[in-house]
Amino acid sequence: MIVKNRIKPPEIFQLESLLHRTPTVHPQFLYWTEKLRRITAGYNGELRVDSLWHEIDLPLPHYFFHDLFIQKERSSHQIDSVLVTSHFVLALEIKSISGLLNFDPQLRQFSRTNKDGSIDGMNNPDDQLRRHEKWLEQFLFQQRIKLPVIGAIVFTYPSSVVQSRAGNRIMIQASGLPHLMEKLLEKHSREILSKKKTESLAYKLLELSTIKPLAPLGLSTSFMKGIFCPHCLVLHLNYRRGKWRCDACTYCDPIAHLDALLQYRTLVKPTISNREFREFTGIHSSTTASKLLKSANMPFAGSYKDRIYSIPELFESTESI
């Protein structure tokens, strides 16, 4: 049973919005492009691993957590996948990294050698997993439950070649996940928790799960303003007769400003005024801007002239204007 589904990382929308509004000559354009590529590749790799679970028969009570985020007072844990069963708890660290991979157990260093011979130093997934395992063990101790906690690093690219291992850490290609589960079920064949207690444990873990906060970039003038036509890409839409319209093609959309508001939230800040909305979208009329902001059903504070709207993470419904 899937208790928590994986969602698309909000950083993808943030970076896509930023790149869409940034000239290619910007000094940070290539850096942001590469960052988006890495996050997107990681997310797609995680989805590939998620799909493999459908091919695995688990004849025991089990509960999946995909992308489990736990916020602590001074730190946090983001675990790619957690499987809670009546026999054991499995934590996966999923990596979409190509090249020759090396773990140095003494320096606690992890590196990749690329095709051109260059070497990239990266965060050590073994150390990341050790932190997650320790937290899960503490969580189980608090629940007075003795379940073995097992951690595994899963590589999603066939081109990932591990040259030196991280001690006895379980490391597999994604395609080896079914085989890994067979071995774990053989080794941990004893049922420790009943189905009811396993379910209770899973939902106690779910109660601790939160959404990882995404900080706005705090930008103001370093990107292009306006609402862009998705067909013409670079041409701005104009608001006329109740719809956003493109002067170069037949495209029109009555709620294109909602996506613009979400972009503003992730690029600038989570609140917006009538003036800021007009500057960002290119609307000239304060009255029209007010109607559009009101139609978005956003919470607000202040009087009519000084009203500040709080932009939600998602829009569920709108009113026609």
N, C-alpha and C positions, 0 to 999 in steps of 0.2 A: 504494500500500500504506500502510495506517495503522500506524505504528510505536508511537504513543502516543495513546490515546483520551482524550477530555475526560471528566473526572469532575465530579460535582456539588460545588461549593465547600463545604468543611466549615463555612464561616461561616454558611451558610444553616441548617444543623442547629443551630448554636450560637444564632443569633438566634431561630429558631423555638422552641427550648427555653426561652430566656430570656423571650420574650413570653408563652409558655404559662403560665409561673409568675410573671408579674408583673402586679399589679393595673393596670387601665387608668388609674388616677389617679396612677400613679407619674410623677414629673417627667420621666423619661427615656423613657417609653413611646412617645411620638410620634417621638422621635429614632431609637429602635431600630426602630420600624416602618418609617420612611422608609429607613433603612439596609438593612433586609431587602428592601424593594421594589427598591432600586437594584441590589443584588447579584443578586437573582433576575432582574431585567430584563436585566442584563448577561449572565448565564448563558444565558438563553433566546435572546438575540440571537446569542450565539456558536454555539448549537446550530443556529439557522437558517442561519448561514453555513456551518457544517459540512455541512448537508444539501445545499447547492448544489453541493458538489464531486461528488456522485453524478451530476449532470447534465453534467459537463464531461469530455470525452474528452481524456486526456493521453497522447499517443502517444510517450512517452519514459520512461525509468526515473525513478520519483518515489516519495517517502516523506513521509508526513504526520506532523507532531507537533502535536497539539492541546493547548494549555495547557502549554507547555514552561517548566519552572522550573529555573533554574540558580543554585545557592547559591555565592557567592564568599566570600572570607575576611571582607570588610567590607561587602559589598553583594550584591545579587541581581538576577536578570533573570527576569521572568515575561512570556513572549511568548505572545500569544493563539493564534497559529497559525504554524507554520513548514513550508514546503514545500521539501524538498531534491530537486533534479532534476539530471540530467546536464548541463543547460545553465545553470542559475542557482539561487540560493536566494531564496525569497520569504518575507518576514516580514509578518504582518498584525497591525495594531492595530485591534481590533474595538470599536466604540463604539455603545452604545444610548442615544443622547441626542436628545431632541426640541428644537425651537425654532430660532431664528436663531443660527447659529454664526459666530464671528469669530476669526480668527487675527491677532495683531499680531506681525509678523516682527521688529520692532525691540525691543519690550518682552518678546518671547517669551511673550506672554500669550494665553490662550485663554478665551473667554467665551461664554455663552449668554444670549440675550434671550428671556424668556418671553412668553406671550400678554398678561399683565398689564403688561408693560413692565419688569418687574424683571430685573436682570442678575445672573447667577451666574458667578463666576470659578472655573475648573477647572484641573486639571493639563493641561498642553499635550501632546496626544497626539503631536505632531510631535517634541517633545523626547524623549518616551518612546521613540519609534521610532528616533530617532537613536542613543540609547544601545544599543538592541538591535542595530542595524545594525553599529555599531562593534565590539560584542562578537563578532558572527558573523564579521566580517572578520578579527578577531584569531584566532578559532578556526580559520578556514580557512588563515590564514597559518602557524599552528603545524602544520597538517597538510600544508603545502607544496602547497596546492591553490589555483588561481586561478579561482574562480567569482564572477561578479557577484552582489552582494547587493542585493536590491531590497526596499524597504519600502512598504507601502500602508496607508492608513487606510480602514477599511470602516465605513460608517454603516448600521445595521440598520433604523432607522426612516425611512419615507418622509417623515415630518414634519421630518426633519433638513435644514435649508436652510443651506448654507454661503454667507455673504455676502462674506467676505474669505478668501482662500486662504493657505495656508502655503507661499509660494514655489512651487517646482516639485514639491512633494510630491504623490504620487499619492493622490487621494482619490476614492472612489466610493461609490455606494449598493450595498448587498449584491446587488441584482439585476443589477448591472453586472459581477459577478465573472467570468462566462463571457466577456464581451467583453474584459475586462482580460487574461485568459489568452490569448485569441487574439492580442492585440497583443504580449504578451511573447514568445510563441512565434515570432511573425514577426520581432521585433527580435533575439531571442537564438536563432537557428536552428542555430547550430553546436554540435555535441556536444563537450563538453570532457572529460567523464569517461565511462569505460565503465560498463556496468551493474554490474559487479563492484565497481568503485571507488566508484560512487555508493552502493551498498548498504553498503560498508565505512564510508564517511563518515557515513551515517545512523546506523549503530550505534555509532560513536564518539561522536556527539552524544548518543545515548540513554544512554550510559554516564555522561555528566555530569548527566543529568536526575535530579532528586530531587523529593520531595513537599514542598510548602510547609508548614512547621510552623504549627500553630494553637495559639496561647497560650491557656490557660484564662483566664476572666475574673477568677478569684480572688474570686468572690462568696461570701458566707457566710450572711447573714441577710436579704438584701434581696429574696428571692423566696419563693414558696409551696412548702411541702414536700409529699411524698406522691406516689403514683402515680395518675394521673388516668384515668378511664374515657374511652375515645375516643368513646363514644356520648353519654354525659351531660356530658362535657367538664369540669365543675367538681367532680364528686363523686369522692372517693378510692376506690381499690380496696383491699380487705382480703384478706389471704392466709389462706385456709382450705382444708383438705383438699387440699393440693398445688397449688392454683391461686389466682391473683389474681381476686377476684370483686367485681362491682358489686352493691350492695344495692338499687339502684333499677331495674336491668334484668337481663337474663339474660347479660350479657357476662362471659366468664371467659378467662383467659390464663395458662398455666403459666410463661411466661418474660417477663412484663411488666417484671420487675426489670432485665432486660438493657438495655432502652432507657433505664431510669432511671439505670443505671450510666454509660451513654454520656453522658447529660445531665449527670450529676455531674462527669464527666471534663472536659467542655467549659465548664461553669459555675464549678466550684470548683477542682479539681486532679486530676491523673492517678492519685492513690493514695487508698485509702479503708480505714478500719478497720471492725470490726464495729459499734462504737458509732456512727460516722458514717453507716454504711449504715442502721442502725435509725432514726436521727434523720431521714434524708433520705426514707426510704420509709414510715415510720410503723409499722414492725414493732416489737412489744414484746418478743418472745422472742429472747434472745441465741442460743439453740440453733438456732432456725429461721433466723435471719440467717446463722449460720455455715454451715448446710447449703446455703443459696442461694448464698452467696459461693463455697463450694467447688465447687458444681455448675457455676459459670461458667468453671471451668478457667483461672483467672487466676494468673499468677505471683505469689508472695508472699515476704515475708521476715519473720523474727521467730518467736517461740514462739506457742503456741496463743492465749494471752491477749493478747499484744501484736502479733498478726499484722497486717501491712499488705499489702494487695493492690494490684497495679499494674493499672489498667484499660486494656485494649487499645483501639486505635482502632476495631476491629470485632470482633464475636464470630462465630467460625466454627462452633462446635459446643458442645453442652452435655450434661451428664449428667442423667438423671432422678433425683429425690430421693425 
